């Protein structure tokens, strides 16, 4: 199975400690949200990311899988 591209929106700003773990993802801040964009290898990686976000007390707004035709 190949990697899939995801967009994850989080309320507020993600702490530096988590950003260091996410260096393979593109991070952009569009106040009041932080947007992560990039490829994740499988659903386990997606669940792990969501769990880490939750564990840090951040509010998850949206997780979207980007269809290959819309990837840029």
Gaussian input, Z-matrix of N, CA and C with variables (Angstrom, degrees):
# hf/3-21g

backbone

0 1
 N
 C     1     B1
 C     2     B2     1     A1
 N     3     B3     2     A2     1     D1
 C     4     B4     3     A3     2     D2
 C     5     B5     4     A4     3     D3
 N     6     B6     5     A5     4     D4
 C     7     B7     6     A6     5     D5
 C     8     B8     7     A7     6     D6
 N     9     B9     8     A8     7     D7
 C    10    B10     9     A9     8     D8
 C    11    B11    10    A10     9     D9
 N    12    B12    11    A11    10    D10
 C    13    B13    12    A12    11    D11
 C    14    B14    13    A13    12    D12
 N    15    B15    14    A14    13    D13
 C    16    B16    15    A15    14    D14
 C    17    B17    16    A16    15    D15
 N    18    B18    17    A17    16    D16
 C    19    B19    18    A18    17    D17
 C    20    B20    19    A19    18    D18
 N    21    B21    20    A20    19    D19
 C    22    B22    21    A21    20    D20
 C    23    B23    22    A22    21    D21
 N    24    B24    23    A23    22    D22
 C    25    B25    24    A24    23    D23
 C    26    B26    25    A25    24    D24
 N    27    B27    26    A26    25    D25
 C    28    B28    27    A27    26    D26
 C    29    B29    28    A28    27    D27
 N    30    B30    29    A29    28    D28
 C    31    B31    30    A30    29    D29
 C    32    B32    31    A31    30    D30
 N    33    B33    32    A32    31    D31
 C    34    B34    33    A33    32    D32
 C    35    B35    34    A34    33    D33
 N    36    B36    35    A35    34    D34
 C    37    B37    36    A36    35    D35
 C    38    B38    37    A37    36    D36
 N    39    B39    38    A38    37    D37
 C    40    B40    39    A39    38    D38
 C    41    B41    40    A40    39    D39
 N    42    B42    41    A41    40    D40
 C    43    B43    42    A42    41    D41
 C    44    B44    43    A43    42    D42
 N    45    B45    44    A44    43    D43
 C    46    B46    45    A45    44    D44
 C    47    B47    46    A46    45    D45
 N    48    B48    47    A47    46    D46
 C    49    B49    48    A48    47    D47
 C    50    B50    49    A49    48    D48
 N    51    B51    50    A50    49    D49
 C    52    B52    51    A51    50    D50
 C    53    B53    52    A52    51    D51
 N    54    B54    53    A53    52    D52
 C    55    B55    54    A54    53    D53
 C    56    B56    55    A55    54    D54
 N    57    B57    56    A56    55    D55
 C    58    B58    57    A57    56    D56
 C    59    B59    58    A58    57    D57
 N    60    B60    59    A59    58    D58
 C    61    B61    60    A60    59    D59
 C    62    B62    61    A61    60    D60
 N    63    B63    62    A62    61    D61
 C    64    B64    63    A63    62    D62
 C    65    B65    64    A64    63    D63
 N    66    B66    65    A65    64    D64
 C    67    B67    66    A66    65    D65
 C    68    B68    67    A67    66    D66
 N    69    B69    68    A68    67    D67
 C    70    B70    69    A69    68    D68
 C    71    B71    70    A70    69    D69
 N    72    B72    71    A71    70    D70
 C    73    B73    72    A72    71    D71
 C    74    B74    73    A73    72    D72
 N    75    B75    74    A74    73    D73
 C    76    B76    75    A75    74    D74
 C    77    B77    76    A76    75    D75
 N    78    B78    77    A77    76    D76
 C    79    B79    78    A78    77    D77
 C    80    B80    79    A79    78    D78
 N    81    B81    80    A80    79    D79
 C    82    B82    81    A81    80    D80
 C    83    B83    82    A82    81    D81
 N    84    B84    83    A83    82    D82
 C    85    B85    84    A84    83    D83
 C    86    B86    85    A85    84    D84
 N    87    B87    86    A86    85    D85
 C    88    B88    87    A87    86    D86
 C    89    B89    88    A88    87    D87
 N    90    B90    89    A89    88    D88
 C    91    B91    90    A90    89    D89
 C    92    B92    91    A91    90    D90
 N    93    B93    92    A92    91    D91
 C    94    B94    93    A93    92    D92
 C    95    B95    94    A94    93    D93
 N    96    B96    95    A95    94    D94
 C    97    B97    96    A96    95    D95
 C    98    B98    97    A97    96    D96
 N    99    B99    98    A98    97    D97
 C   100   B100    99    A99    98    D98
 C   101   B101   100   A100    99    D99
 N   102   B102   101   A101   100   D100
 C   103   B103   102   A102   101   D101
 C   104   B104   103   A103   102   D102
 N   105   B105   104   A104   103   D103
 C   106   B106   105   A105   104   D104
 C   107   B107   106   A106   105   D105
 N   108   B108   107   A107   106   D106
 C   109   B109   108   A108   107   D107
 C   110   B110   109   A109   108   D108
 N   111   B111   110   A110   109   D109
 C   112   B112   111   A111   110   D110
 C   113   B113   112   A112   111   D111
 N   114   B114   113   A113   112   D112
 C   115   B115   114   A114   113   D113
 C   116   B116   115   A115   114   D114
 N   117   B117   116   A116   115   D115
 C   118   B118   117   A117   116   D116
 C   119   B119   118   A118   117   D117
 N   120   B120   119   A119   118   D118
 C   121   B121   120   A120   119   D119
 C   122   B122   121   A121   120   D120
 N   123   B123   122   A122   121   D121
 C   124   B124   123   A123   122   D122
 C   125   B125   124   A124   123   D123
 N   126   B126   125   A125   124   D124
 C   127   B127   126   A126   125   D125
 C   128   B128   127   A127   126   D126
 N   129   B129   128   A128   127   D127
 C   130   B130   129   A129   128   D128
 C   131   B131   130   A130   129   D129
 N   132   B132   131   A131   130   D130
 C   133   B133   132   A132   131   D131
 C   134   B134   133   A133   132   D132
 N   135   B135   134   A134   133   D133
 C   136   B136   135   A135   134   D134
 C   137   B137   136   A136   135   D135
 N   138   B138   137   A137   136   D136
 C   139   B139   138   A138   137   D137
 C   140   B140   139   A139   138   D138
 N   141   B141   140   A140   139   D139
 C   142   B142   141   A141   140   D140
 C   143   B143   142   A142   141   D141
 N   144   B144   143   A143   142   D142
 C   145   B145   144   A144   143   D143
 C   146   B146   145   A145   144   D144
 N   147   B147   146   A146   145   D145
 C   148   B148   147   A147   146   D146
 C   149   B149   148   A148   147   D147
 N   150   B150   149   A149   148   D148
 C   151   B151   150   A150   149   D149
 C   152   B152   151   A151   150   D150
 N   153   B153   152   A152   151   D151
 C   154   B154   153   A153   152   D152
 C   155   B155   154   A154   153   D153
 N   156   B156   155   A155   154   D154
 C   157   B157   156   A156   155   D155
 C   158   B158   157   A157   156   D156
 N   159   B159   158   A158   157   D157
 C   160   B160   159   A159   158   D158
 C   161   B161   160   A160   159   D159
 N   162   B162   161   A161   160   D160
 C   163   B163   162   A162   161   D161
 C   164   B164   163   A163   162   D162
 N   165   B165   164   A164   163   D163
 C   166   B166   165   A165   164   D164
 C   167   B167   166   A166   165   D165
 N   168   B168   167   A167   166   D166
 C   169   B169   168   A168   167   D167
 C   170   B170   169   A169   168   D168
 N   171   B171   170   A170   169   D169
 C   172   B172   171   A171   170   D170
 C   173   B173   172   A172   171   D171
 N   174   B174   173   A173   172   D172
 C   175   B175   174   A174   173   D173
 C   176   B176   175   A175   174   D174
 N   177   B177   176   A176   175   D175
 C   178   B178   177   A177   176   D176
 C   179   B179   178   A178   177   D177
 N   180   B180   179   A179   178   D178
 C   181   B181   180   A180   179   D179
 C   182   B182   181   A181   180   D180
 N   183   B183   182   A182   181   D181
 C   184   B184   183   A183   182   D182
 C   185   B185   184   A184   183   D183
 N   186   B186   185   A185   184   D184
 C   187   B187   186   A186   185   D185
 C   188   B188   187   A187   186   D186
 N   189   B189   188   A188   187   D187
 C   190   B190   189   A189   188   D188
 C   191   B191   190   A190   189   D189
 N   192   B192   191   A191   190   D190
 C   193   B193   192   A192   191   D191
 C   194   B194   193   A193   192   D192
 N   195   B195   194   A194   193   D193
 C   196   B196   195   A195   194   D194
 C   197   B197   196   A196   195   D195
 N   198   B198   197   A197   196   D196
 C   199   B199   198   A198   197   D197
 C   200   B200   199   A199   198   D198
 N   201   B201   200   A200   199   D199
 C   202   B202   201   A201   200   D200
 C   203   B203   202   A202   201   D201
 N   204   B204   203   A203   202   D202
 C   205   B205   204   A204   203   D203
 C   206   B206   205   A205   204   D204
 N   207   B207   206   A206   205   D205
 C   208   B208   207   A207   206   D206
 C   209   B209   208   A208   207   D207
 N   210   B210   209   A209   208   D208
 C   211   B211   210   A210   209   D209
 C   212   B212   211   A211   210   D210
 N   213   B213   212   A212   211   D211
 C   214   B214   213   A213   212   D212
 C   215   B215   214   A214   213   D213

   B1=1.4504
   B2=1.5290
   B3=1.3246
   B4=1.4591
   B5=1.5168
   B6=1.3184
   B7=1.4596
   B8=1.5225
   B9=1.3262
   B10=1.4557
   B11=1.5183
   B12=1.3255
   B13=1.4575
   B14=1.5219
   B15=1.3390
   B16=1.4559
   B17=1.5122
   B18=1.3280
   B19=1.4649
   B20=1.5213
   B21=1.3348
   B22=1.4604
   B23=1.5243
   B24=1.3337
   B25=1.4681
   B26=1.5234
   B27=1.3257
   B28=1.4574
   B29=1.5245
   B30=1.3231
   B31=1.4507
   B32=1.5231
   B33=1.3130
   B34=1.4595
   B35=1.5180
   B36=1.3262
   B37=1.4614
   B38=1.5232
   B39=1.3272
   B40=1.4624
   B41=1.5249
   B42=1.3472
   B43=1.4640
   B44=1.5300
   B45=1.3368
   B46=1.4680
   B47=1.5223
   B48=1.3434
   B49=1.4668
   B50=1.5224
   B51=1.3342
   B52=1.4576
   B53=1.5202
   B54=1.3242
   B55=1.4646
   B56=1.5178
   B57=1.3297
   B58=1.4620
   B59=1.5263
   B60=1.3310
   B61=1.4643
   B62=1.5304
   B63=1.3130
   B64=1.4662
   B65=1.5181
   B66=1.3035
   B67=1.4699
   B68=1.5379
   B69=1.3574
   B70=1.4578
   B71=1.5253
   B72=1.3362
   B73=1.4585
   B74=1.5258
   B75=1.3032
   B76=1.4529
   B77=1.5234
   B78=1.3156
   B79=1.4547
   B80=1.5248
   B81=1.3160
   B82=1.4602
   B83=1.5212
   B84=1.3119
   B85=1.4546
   B86=1.5195
   B87=1.3239
   B88=1.4607
   B89=1.5195
   B90=1.3415
   B91=1.4664
   B92=1.5163
   B93=1.2944
   B94=1.4623
   B95=1.5238
   B96=1.3328
   B97=1.4610
   B98=1.5217
   B99=1.3442
   B100=1.4566
   B101=1.5233
   B102=1.3256
   B103=1.4550
   B104=1.5181
   B105=1.3358
   B106=1.4573
   B107=1.5160
   B108=1.3205
   B109=1.4607
   B110=1.5179
   B111=1.3211
   B112=1.4533
   B113=1.5104
   B114=1.3230
   B115=1.4586
   B116=1.5210
   B117=1.3119
   B118=1.4531
   B119=1.5324
   B120=1.3266
   B121=1.4673
   B122=1.5266
   B123=1.3379
   B124=1.4627
   B125=1.5292
   B126=1.3360
   B127=1.4654
   B128=1.5192
   B129=1.3115
   B130=1.4585
   B131=1.5277
   B132=1.3126
   B133=1.4657
   B134=1.5247
   B135=1.3261
   B136=1.4704
   B137=1.5305
   B138=1.3305
   B139=1.4627
   B140=1.5290
   B141=1.3263
   B142=1.4560
   B143=1.5162
   B144=1.3250
   B145=1.4593
   B146=1.5279
   B147=1.3174
   B148=1.4633
   B149=1.5267
   B150=1.3147
   B151=1.4629
   B152=1.5245
   B153=1.3143
   B154=1.4741
   B155=1.5337
   B156=1.3196
   B157=1.4606
   B158=1.5266
   B159=1.3263
   B160=1.4610
   B161=1.5270
   B162=1.3206
   B163=1.4547
   B164=1.5173
   B165=1.3283
   B166=1.4553
   B167=1.5304
   B168=1.3316
   B169=1.4635
   B170=1.5158
   B171=1.3231
   B172=1.4624
   B173=1.5197
   B174=1.3160
   B175=1.4644
   B176=1.5238
   B177=1.3247
   B178=1.4557
   B179=1.5218
   B180=1.3111
   B181=1.4581
   B182=1.5237
   B183=1.3457
   B184=1.4591
   B185=1.5245
   B186=1.3379
   B187=1.4618
   B188=1.5143
   B189=1.3199
   B190=1.4812
   B191=1.5117
   B192=1.3067
   B193=1.4675
   B194=1.5256
   B195=1.3154
   B196=1.4495
   B197=1.5275
   B198=1.3339
   B199=1.4630
   B200=1.5339
   B201=1.3392
   B202=1.4685
   B203=1.5233
   B204=1.3193
   B205=1.4686
   B206=1.5301
   B207=1.3494
   B208=1.4614
   B209=1.5165
   B210=1.3309
   B211=1.4582
   B212=1.5172
   B213=1.3448
   B214=1.4628
   B215=1.4938
   A1=108.77
   A2=116.08
   A3=120.44
   A4=110.83
   A5=114.80
   A6=120.35
   A7=109.97
   A8=115.49
   A9=121.84
   A10=107.52
   A11=116.06
   A12=121.02
   A13=109.52
   A14=114.65
   A15=121.34
   A16=110.75
   A17=113.96
   A18=121.73
   A19=106.51
   A20=116.13
   A21=122.14
   A22=107.47
   A23=115.93
   A24=121.26
   A25=109.11
   A26=114.75
   A27=122.66
   A28=108.06
   A29=116.36
   A30=120.41
   A31=109.50
   A32=116.21
   A33=120.69
   A34=113.05
   A35=114.61
   A36=121.78
   A37=108.58
   A38=116.53
   A39=122.08
   A40=109.10
   A41=117.15
   A42=120.71
   A43=112.67
   A44=115.71
   A45=122.01
   A46=112.69
   A47=117.41
   A48=120.57
   A49=111.97
   A50=117.54
   A51=120.71
   A52=110.42
   A53=117.76
   A54=120.27
   A55=111.56
   A56=117.51
   A57=120.85
   A58=110.84
   A59=117.18
   A60=121.82
   A61=111.53
   A62=117.02
   A63=121.98
   A64=112.84
   A65=117.22
   A66=120.51
   A67=113.66
   A68=117.71
   A69=120.12
   A70=112.50
   A71=117.00
   A72=121.47
   A73=109.96
   A74=115.80
   A75=121.54
   A76=107.87
   A77=116.88
   A78=121.84
   A79=108.38
   A80=115.93
   A81=119.53
   A82=108.28
   A83=115.49
   A84=121.17
   A85=107.75
   A86=114.22
   A87=122.10
   A88=105.51
   A89=115.96
   A90=119.07
   A91=112.01
   A92=116.53
   A93=128.52
   A94=113.07
   A95=119.36
   A96=122.23
   A97=112.13
   A98=114.30
   A99=121.52
   A100=106.29
   A101=116.39
   A102=121.34
   A103=108.97
   A104=115.21
   A105=122.21
   A106=107.13
   A107=116.70
   A108=120.78
   A109=108.64
   A110=116.11
   A111=118.45
   A112=112.23
   A113=115.06
   A114=122.10
   A115=111.28
   A116=114.77
   A117=122.49
   A118=106.91
   A119=117.97
   A120=120.78
   A121=114.99
   A122=118.25
   A123=120.08
   A124=110.10
   A125=114.97
   A126=119.15
   A127=112.09
   A128=116.65
   A129=120.20
   A130=110.90
   A131=117.18
   A132=121.48
   A133=110.82
   A134=117.08
   A135=121.20
   A136=109.67
   A137=116.61
   A138=120.84
   A139=110.39
   A140=117.38
   A141=121.03
   A142=112.10
   A143=116.58
   A144=121.09
   A145=110.40
   A146=116.67
   A147=120.80
   A148=110.31
   A149=116.80
   A150=121.24
   A151=111.16
   A152=116.88
   A153=121.42
   A154=109.90
   A155=116.89
   A156=121.50
   A157=109.79
   A158=116.53
   A159=121.56
   A160=110.66
   A161=117.22
   A162=122.00
   A163=113.48
   A164=116.49
   A165=121.42
   A166=112.22
   A167=115.89
   A168=119.55
   A169=113.55
   A170=117.00
   A171=120.31
   A172=109.54
   A173=116.09
   A174=120.96
   A175=109.50
   A176=115.19
   A177=122.09
   A178=108.62
   A179=116.63
   A180=121.03
   A181=111.04
   A182=116.30
   A183=119.16
   A184=110.74
   A185=115.24
   A186=122.26
   A187=105.94
   A188=116.17
   A189=121.03
   A190=110.08
   A191=116.15
   A192=120.36
   A193=106.26
   A194=115.74
   A195=121.44
   A196=108.78
   A197=118.18
   A198=120.42
   A199=111.15
   A200=117.38
   A201=119.75
   A202=114.23
   A203=117.66
   A204=120.75
   A205=112.14
   A206=118.46
   A207=122.07
   A208=112.94
   A209=117.66
   A210=119.86
   A211=109.61
   A212=115.64
   A213=118.74
   A214=110.96
   D1=138.53
   D2=-179.48
   D3=-91.94
   D4=161.98
   D5=177.97
   D6=-61.06
   D7=150.40
   D8=174.14
   D9=-115.82
   D10=150.80
   D11=179.97
   D12=-95.72
   D13=135.18
   D14=-178.13
   D15=-128.12
   D16=154.52
   D17=170.11
   D18=-123.02
   D19=125.90
   D20=-177.99
   D21=-122.32
   D22=125.82
   D23=178.68
   D24=-109.43
   D25=132.56
   D26=-179.29
   D27=-127.28
   D28=140.02
   D29=176.50
   D30=-73.37
   D31=133.38
   D32=178.30
   D33=85.22
   D34=-160.66
   D35=-176.55
   D36=-109.06
   D37=135.23
   D38=179.43
   D39=-79.87
   D40=133.44
   D41=-179.89
   D42=-61.71
   D43=150.63
   D44=-179.26
   D45=-53.97
   D46=-38.44
   D47=-178.11
   D48=-58.85
   D49=-37.49
   D50=177.94
   D51=-77.93
   D52=-37.47
   D53=179.11
   D54=-59.33
   D55=-35.91
   D56=178.06
   D57=-62.23
   D58=-36.46
   D59=178.11
   D60=-71.53
   D61=-21.69
   D62=-173.52
   D63=-105.15
   D64=25.46
   D65=-173.82
   D66=-60.94
   D67=-16.66
   D68=177.84
   D69=-83.50
   D70=-7.21
   D71=179.77
   D72=-105.39
   D73=151.18
   D74=174.33
   D75=-82.04
   D76=131.43
   D77=-179.41
   D78=-117.24
   D79=127.81
   D80=174.17
   D81=-133.51
   D82=145.12
   D83=179.76
   D84=-109.69
   D85=121.50
   D86=175.22
   D87=-125.47
   D88=85.93
   D89=-173.04
   D90=-44.85
   D91=134.54
   D92=9.58
   D93=-97.26
   D94=26.65
   D95=-176.00
   D96=-121.30
   D97=158.01
   D98=168.81
   D99=-114.29
   D100=136.07
   D101=-178.15
   D102=-117.88
   D103=126.38
   D104=174.89
   D105=-104.66
   D106=138.55
   D107=-178.44
   D108=-142.47
   D109=130.21
   D110=176.84
   D111=162.84
   D112=-176.85
   D113=-176.83
   D114=-89.87
   D115=139.47
   D116=173.67
   D117=-125.45
   D118=141.16
   D119=-170.42
   D120=-70.91
   D121=-29.00
   D122=-176.37
   D123=-165.80
   D124=177.29
   D125=-178.50
   D126=-64.53
   D127=-30.24
   D128=177.58
   D129=-60.63
   D130=-39.66
   D131=177.95
   D132=-66.91
   D133=-37.39
   D134=178.14
   D135=-65.06
   D136=-47.12
   D137=179.39
   D138=-63.38
   D139=-39.19
   D140=177.67
   D141=-61.71
   D142=-41.99
   D143=178.28
   D144=-64.31
   D145=-45.58
   D146=179.04
   D147=-61.77
   D148=-41.98
   D149=179.20
   D150=-62.73
   D151=-41.35
   D152=179.82
   D153=-65.37
   D154=-42.94
   D155=177.98
   D156=-60.64
   D157=-45.72
   D158=179.08
   D159=-63.24
   D160=-43.15
   D161=-179.29
   D162=-61.25
   D163=-27.28
   D164=178.08
   D165=-85.60
   D166=-0.36
   D167=178.62
   D168=78.14
   D169=16.24
   D170=178.59
   D171=-84.82
   D172=152.94
   D173=-179.60
   D174=-96.04
   D175=115.32
   D176=177.91
   D177=-77.19
   D178=128.94
   D179=-179.34
   D180=-99.62
   D181=-45.05
   D182=-174.18
   D183=-159.79
   D184=144.12
   D185=169.69
   D186=-127.40
   D187=122.65
   D188=-179.90
   D189=-126.54
   D190=134.79
   D191=169.92
   D192=-89.36
   D193=126.59
   D194=-177.18
   D195=-89.65
   D196=120.40
   D197=177.48
   D198=-59.93
   D199=145.06
   D200=-178.99
   D201=-51.74
   D202=-32.23
   D203=-178.19
   D204=-70.03
   D205=-17.66
   D206=-178.10
   D207=-104.90
   D208=-2.67
   D209=179.90
   D210=-68.29
   D211=142.85
   D212=179.58
   D213=-116.24

